[in-house]
């Protein structure tokens, strides 16, 4: 974990995810996670500010379903 100027601690993880939104759906990867948000990668291009839903499982086997922009 890394403490940054953002004021939150970020955990660098990799968790495969499924997303829906921006008139698309597909697979993505969660590459870092914090209490303020996350960073994901995907081969699909999504519009900036697109509302999406993500489903993924944390490394400790907890399922997560979130939505946001």
C-alpha positions as MATLAB code, in Angstrom:
seq = 'XXXXXXXXXXXXXXXXXXXXXXXXXXXXXXXXXXXXXXXXXXXXXXXXXXXXXXXXXXXXXXXXXXXXX';
ca = [
       0.000    0.000    0.000;
       1.119    3.514   -0.779;
       0.074    6.738    1.000;
      -0.168    9.573   -1.495;
      -0.950   13.264   -1.477;
      -4.562   12.338   -2.201;
      -4.954   11.518    1.499;
      -6.069    7.919    1.004;
      -4.139    4.686    1.049;
      -4.120    2.816   -2.247;
      -3.752   -0.951   -2.460;
      -2.147   -2.206   -5.654;
      -4.046   -5.366   -6.572;
      -5.187   -7.194   -9.649;
      -8.773   -8.392   -9.748;
     -10.571   -9.402  -12.953;
     -13.888   -7.568  -13.318;
     -16.976   -7.390  -15.498;
     -18.410   -3.972  -16.342;
     -21.549   -2.505  -17.847;
     -21.984    1.087  -18.914;
     -21.149    3.662  -21.536;
     -23.345    1.578  -23.875;
     -20.792   -1.248  -23.592;
     -20.117   -4.286  -21.468;
     -17.063   -6.444  -21.121;
     -14.109   -7.478  -19.025;
     -11.690   -5.236  -17.182;
      -8.987   -5.458  -14.539;
      -8.919   -3.557  -11.261;
      -5.298   -2.505  -10.696;
      -5.514   -0.307   -7.607;
      -8.136    0.308   -4.977;
      -8.723    2.846   -2.200;
     -11.590    4.134   -0.096;
     -11.913    7.021   -2.580;
     -12.015    4.976   -5.793;
     -10.181    2.564   -8.039;
      -8.286    2.308  -11.298;
      -9.297   -0.174  -13.947;
      -7.972   -1.194  -17.329;
      -9.926   -2.567  -20.263;
      -9.533   -3.152  -23.976;
     -12.862   -1.294  -24.363;
     -12.800    2.485  -24.684;
     -15.340    4.161  -22.442;
     -16.331    7.820  -22.677;
     -14.898   10.058  -19.941;
     -17.466   10.386  -17.173;
     -19.488    7.347  -18.281;
     -21.573    5.770  -15.518;
     -20.532    2.125  -15.077;
     -21.242   -0.866  -12.871;
     -18.412   -3.205  -11.872;
     -18.518   -6.730  -10.454;
     -15.302   -8.246   -9.094;
     -13.915  -10.389   -6.306;
     -11.252   -9.039   -3.967;
      -8.108  -11.111   -3.358;
      -9.582  -12.169    0.019;
     -12.593  -13.682   -1.842;
     -15.119  -10.946   -0.980;
     -17.468  -10.234   -3.920;
     -17.937   -6.533   -4.768;
     -20.564   -4.825   -6.912;
     -20.209   -1.061   -7.316;
     -21.326    1.721   -9.612;
     -19.973    5.171  -10.305;
     -18.605    7.609  -12.849;
];
